[in-house]
């Protein structure tokens, strides 16, 4: 009987930890020092994979916990009565609140709620952790210690930048849109592009504009096409977009504050290398002069808006040049 009781308690604890870990993964999106997390709210499939699916799974876990609680009632009524109300209420509150915060909302409306989400989830997960540890007191010391270690390591990992595993479907989608003669894009290259703080900033700034829609299209495939082309050295699509008079007009009205420039662009060598890769291939009068301006902009002596406007004003015939890098 005692062995069966421990087995059932362990099942409840394990399911509760699974629930805790799932929501910890959402909390991590908002507090992990990895700017690529920002793109979760731009790419619909990533948002579904990292947020929607997690919440839906937590509803299933909640049901499993309730069923496990019911099953222990007949052999340990004391445990059942001590934890049932608190545990059911805790799981229900987190699920319902996160459903209201994330489900049926445009992903781009979520980041402004970040501070509240961090405060709310942090406190609720602390409360759930305490509840889990209280339940483990009914188990042998060796099991208590192993559970403590699991929770400690996962909490520590929330504030650490670690290797991010990109969902395989994203990498496959990138490579399916890459020319067969070009080298396939790997995860490291993809993350390097996504993590650049200037790229993340520009995506947020431009997502409601015509230039963003022209670059990205209306679905994830458009975005992946852009990533694949840029990563393989093909900038011809960018030339086509930037050659549009409407785009030039819109970009000329685009503003970046001094604070934003200081935070995202000045000293951001990687970003300027990306833009340089585009400009150096343009066989146009004035292109060489612009290349010389890159150092000035990176140092903050020339605003990034001025630099971008100089680039889009170049007269380029996309059909007359081949921008594939060797």
Phi, psi and omega per residue, in radians:
X1 nan -0.748 -3.127
X2 -1.131 -0.691 3.116
X3 -1.095 -0.705 3.120
X4 -1.165 -0.674 3.119
X5 -1.092 -0.809 3.116
X6 -1.080 -0.702 3.137
X7 -1.070 -0.748 -3.119
X8 -1.244 -0.682 3.094
X9 -1.116 -0.728 3.132
X10 -1.096 -0.635 3.105
X11 -1.114 -0.754 3.128
X12 -1.112 -0.772 3.140
X13 -1.118 -0.771 -3.120
X14 -1.102 -0.755 3.117
X15 -1.140 -0.664 3.108
X16 -1.152 -0.661 3.085
X17 -1.145 -0.706 3.083
X18 -1.011 -0.760 3.106
X19 -1.066 -0.825 -3.141
X20 -1.037 -0.763 -3.124
X21 -1.156 -0.672 -3.141
X22 -1.077 -0.830 -3.138
X23 -1.289 -0.449 3.028
X24 -1.102 -0.595 3.127
X25 -1.165 -0.572 3.071
X26 -1.269 -0.758 3.098
X27 -1.005 -0.696 -3.112
X28 -1.059 -0.580 3.131
X29 -1.010 -0.653 -3.037
X30 -1.522 -0.387 -3.068
X31 -2.064 -0.159 3.100
X32 -1.237 2.356 -3.122
X33 -1.324 1.017 -3.128
X34 -2.313 1.771 -3.071
X35 -1.079 -0.281 3.105
X36 -1.129 -0.369 3.089
X37 -1.076 -0.460 3.141
X38 -1.073 -0.533 -3.093
X39 -1.287 -0.192 3.048
X40 -1.020 -0.540 -3.079
X41 -1.600 0.095 3.058
X42 -1.918 -0.645 -3.134
X43 -1.622 1.960 -3.085
X44 -0.954 -0.750 -3.103
X45 -1.180 -0.619 3.104
X46 -1.180 -0.704 3.105
X47 -1.079 -0.741 3.120
X48 -1.132 -0.770 -3.080
X49 -1.158 -0.751 -3.008
X50 -1.618 -0.322 -3.063
X51 -2.193 -1.065 -3.050
X52 -1.037 -0.868 -3.130
X53 -1.061 -0.604 3.140
X54 -1.135 -0.814 -3.126
X55 -1.136 -0.744 3.111
X56 -1.068 -0.673 3.110
X57 -1.170 -0.606 -3.137
X58 -1.184 -0.526 3.035
X59 -1.137 -0.665 3.100
X60 -1.167 -0.714 3.139
X61 -1.133 -0.686 3.108
X62 -0.993 -0.777 3.113
X63 -1.090 -0.695 3.133
X64 -1.125 -0.711 3.130
X65 -1.114 -0.776 3.140
X66 -1.065 -0.746 3.110
X67 -1.127 -0.675 3.119
X68 -1.164 -0.653 3.088
X69 -1.103 -0.725 3.128
X70 -1.106 -0.632 -3.080
X71 -1.266 -0.411 -3.119
X72 -1.552 -0.225 -3.082
X73 -0.978 -0.658 -3.035
X74 -1.313 -0.367 -3.106
X75 -1.984 -0.249 3.102
X76 -2.619 1.346 -3.093
X77 -1.134 -0.509 3.139
X78 -1.134 -0.830 3.104
X79 -1.067 -0.770 -3.115
X80 -1.019 -0.853 -3.092
X81 -1.250 -0.534 -3.116
X82 -1.237 -0.658 -2.987
X83 -1.964 -0.300 -3.007
X84 -0.977 -0.944 -3.056
X85 -1.085 -0.837 -3.103
X86 -1.123 -0.762 -3.081
X87 -1.212 -0.800 3.121
X88 -1.077 -0.751 3.137
X89 -1.116 -0.739 -3.125
X90 -1.076 -0.870 -3.123
X91 -1.144 -0.740 -3.126
X92 -1.096 -0.765 -3.125
X93 -1.104 -0.788 -3.131
X94 -1.114 -0.801 -3.128
X95 -1.073 -0.830 -3.101
X96 -1.147 -0.729 -3.135
X97 -1.149 -0.764 -3.132
X98 -1.220 -0.557 3.052
X99 -1.066 -0.787 3.140
X100 -1.160 -0.575 -3.105
X101 -1.335 -0.629 -2.949
X102 -1.981 -0.629 -3.005
X103 -1.420 2.451 3.123
X104 1.121 0.471 3.031
X105 -2.094 2.604 3.013
X106 -1.108 2.244 -3.111
X107 -0.912 -0.624 -3.091
X108 -1.183 -0.247 3.115
X109 -1.508 -0.106 -3.061
X110 -1.369 -0.820 -3.064
X111 -0.906 -0.669 3.112
X112 -1.062 -0.316 3.117
X113 -1.578 0.124 -3.010
X114 -0.942 -0.790 -3.090
X115 -1.099 -0.735 3.123
X116 -1.150 -0.743 -3.119
X117 -1.064 -0.753 3.122
X118 -1.093 -0.821 -3.129
X119 -1.093 -0.811 -3.092
X120 -1.150 -0.962 -3.068
X121 -1.119 -0.675 3.136
X122 -1.005 -0.851 -3.106
X123 -1.185 -0.752 -3.123
X124 -1.143 -0.654 3.138
X125 -1.274 -0.526 3.020
X126 -1.127 -0.771 3.128
X127 -1.095 -0.730 -3.141
X128 -1.167 -0.674 3.120
X129 -1.076 -0.759 3.117
X130 -1.085 -0.680 3.125
X131 -1.151 -0.712 3.106
X132 -1.082 -0.780 -3.127
X133 -1.160 -0.577 3.091
X134 -1.141 -0.685 3.123
X135 -1.170 -0.590 -3.092
X136 -1.213 -0.329 3.133
X137 -1.092 -0.258 3.093
X138 -1.545 0.184 -3.073
X139 -2.149 2.914 3.133
X140 -1.053 2.692 -3.083
X141 -1.015 -0.661 -3.110
X142 -1.092 -0.656 3.120
X143 -1.252 -0.705 3.108
X144 -1.010 -0.794 -3.118
X145 -1.100 -0.733 -3.128
X146 -1.146 -0.651 3.126
X147 -1.215 -0.723 3.084
X148 -1.015 -0.735 3.139
X149 -1.126 -0.720 3.119
X150 -1.040 -0.865 -3.106
X151 -1.131 -0.708 3.141
X152 -1.092 -0.834 -3.095
X153 -1.132 -0.679 -3.136
X154 -1.211 -0.679 3.106
X155 -1.136 -0.724 3.133
X156 -1.102 -0.634 -3.104
X157 -1.215 -0.342 -3.112
X158 -1.108 -0.635 -3.076
X159 -1.681 0.140 -3.126
X160 -1.929 2.432 3.045
X161 -1.388 2.146 -3.119
X162 -2.237 3.024 3.101
X163 -1.073 2.191 -3.117
X164 -1.697 2.271 3.083
X165 -1.611 1.953 3.094
X166 -1.307 2.312 3.091
X167 -0.900 2.330 -3.078
X168 -0.943 -0.556 -3.093
X169 -1.140 -0.496 3.138
X170 -1.232 -0.788 3.124
X171 -1.102 -0.717 3.121
X172 -1.099 -0.700 -3.132
X173 -1.142 -0.694 3.099
X174 -1.051 -0.902 -3.057
X175 -1.213 -0.470 3.102
X176 -1.233 -0.328 3.127
X177 -1.829 0.224 3.118
X178 -1.785 2.462 3.127
X179 -0.954 2.410 -3.090
X180 -1.069 -0.429 -3.131
X181 -1.430 -0.183 -3.110
X182 -1.629 2.700 3.118
X183 -1.190 2.414 3.140
X184 -1.110 2.614 3.137
X185 -1.527 2.307 3.113
X186 -1.788 3.045 -3.062
X187 -1.079 -0.681 -3.107
X188 -1.103 -0.745 3.117
X189 -1.137 -0.716 -3.140
X190 -1.084 -0.828 -3.134
X191 -1.152 -0.640 3.119
X192 -1.032 -0.736 3.115
X193 -1.160 -0.845 -3.062
X194 -1.158 -0.587 -3.013
X195 -1.390 -0.210 -3.121
X196 -1.108 2.145 -3.021
X197 -1.095 -0.542 3.110
X198 -1.202 -0.650 3.115
X199 -1.137 -0.805 3.124
X200 -1.066 -0.782 3.139
X201 -1.055 -0.805 -3.111
X202 -1.138 -0.648 3.117
X203 -1.089 -0.765 3.112
X204 -1.145 -0.723 -3.114
X205 -1.163 -0.639 -2.976
X206 -1.729 -0.079 -2.949
X207 -1.084 -0.412 3.138
X208 -1.686 0.060 -3.050
X209 -1.742 2.905 3.133
X210 -1.150 -0.599 -3.104
X211 -1.149 -0.662 3.107
X212 -1.129 -0.795 -3.124
X213 -1.138 -0.582 3.112
X214 -1.194 -0.712 3.118
X215 -1.233 -0.823 -2.953
X216 -1.639 -0.381 -3.041
X217 1.325 -2.889 -3.092
X218 -1.810 0.049 3.131
X219 -2.501 3.100 -3.063
X220 -1.190 -0.482 -3.140
X221 -1.071 -0.696 3.116
X222 -1.049 -0.735 3.126
X223 -1.127 -0.756 -3.118
X224 -1.169 -0.599 3.060
X225 -1.038 -0.777 -3.137
X226 -1.091 -0.826 3.132
X227 -1.024 -0.808 -3.100
X228 -1.089 -0.772 -3.111
X229 -1.149 -0.820 -3.125
X230 -1.134 -0.746 -3.123
X231 -1.119 -0.516 -3.127
X232 -1.603 -0.003 3.093
X233 1.604 0.201 3.141
X234 -1.711 1.872 -3.112
X235 -1.831 0.163 -3.068
X236 -1.115 -0.590 3.129
X237 -1.137 -0.688 3.109
X238 -1.102 -0.695 3.118
X239 -1.063 -0.769 3.128
X240 -1.037 -0.786 -3.122
X241 -1.162 -0.843 -3.085
X242 -1.230 -0.212 3.106
X243 -1.414 -0.193 -3.127
X244 -1.233 2.247 3.108
X245 -1.012 -0.640 -3.132
X246 -1.147 -0.694 3.138
X247 -1.148 -0.739 3.127
X248 -1.060 -0.700 3.131
X249 -1.154 -0.760 -3.122
X250 -1.147 -0.731 -3.138
X251 -1.168 -0.560 3.132
X252 -1.156 -0.400 3.133
X253 -1.644 -0.145 -3.100
X254 -1.225 2.364 -3.081
X255 -2.114 2.445 3.022
X256 -2.233 2.167 -3.095
X257 -1.246 2.850 3.105
X258 -1.076 -0.660 3.129
X259 -1.130 -0.743 3.127
X260 -1.155 -0.687 3.128
X261 -1.122 -0.720 3.127
X262 -1.128 -0.692 -3.068
X263 -1.312 -0.672 -2.957
X264 -1.913 -0.408 -2.977
X265 -2.038 -0.834 -3.070
X266 -1.056 2.177 -3.124
X267 1.434 -0.008 -3.109
X268 -1.477 1.380 -3.047
X269 -1.008 -0.732 -3.081
X270 -1.064 -0.702 3.136
X271 -1.108 -0.771 -3.105
X272 -1.199 -0.495 3.053
X273 -1.132 -0.694 3.113
X274 -1.079 -0.843 -3.112
X275 -1.180 -0.653 3.107
X276 -1.062 -0.656 3.115
X277 -1.041 -0.538 3.084
X278 -1.327 -0.876 -3.015
X279 -1.179 -0.664 -3.036
X280 -1.137 -0.341 -3.137
X281 -1.584 -0.101 -3.100
X282 -1.456 2.062 3.072
X283 -1.564 1.326 -3.070
X284 -2.428 2.571 3.111
X285 -1.078 2.243 3.141
X286 1.740 -0.272 -3.100
X287 -1.102 -0.727 -3.130
X288 -1.114 -0.624 3.115
X289 -1.137 -0.651 -3.135
X290 -1.177 -0.685 3.136
X291 -0.953 -0.644 -3.137
X292 -1.197 -0.325 -3.098
X293 -1.453 -0.174 -3.062
X294 -1.095 -0.743 -3.134
X295 -1.111 -0.707 3.122
X296 -1.049 -0.770 -3.110
X297 -1.203 -0.709 -3.140
X298 -1.109 -0.538 3.124
X299 -1.461 -0.244 -3.124
X300 1.675 0.063 3.128
X301 -1.371 -0.344 3.096
X302 -2.309 2.199 -3.078
X303 -1.140 2.616 -3.140
X304 -1.139 -0.515 3.087
X305 -1.134 -0.757 3.105
X306 -1.077 -0.730 3.141
X307 -1.117 -0.809 -3.131
X308 -1.117 -0.672 3.115
X309 -1.169 -0.624 3.072
X310 -1.106 -0.670 -3.122
X311 -1.189 -0.820 -3.079
X312 -1.245 -0.294 3.122
X313 -1.440 -0.160 3.107
X314 -1.099 2.415 3.098
X315 -1.502 1.951 -3.059
X316 -2.280 2.322 3.025
X317 -1.784 1.791 -3.066
X318 -1.000 -0.498 -3.066
X319 -1.397 -0.274 -3.039
X320 -1.682 -0.063 -3.084
X321 -2.289 2.708 3.088
X322 -1.973 1.986 -3.047
X323 -1.705 0.121 3.105
X324 -1.170 2.173 3.134
X325 -1.332 2.655 3.087
X326 -1.461 nan nan
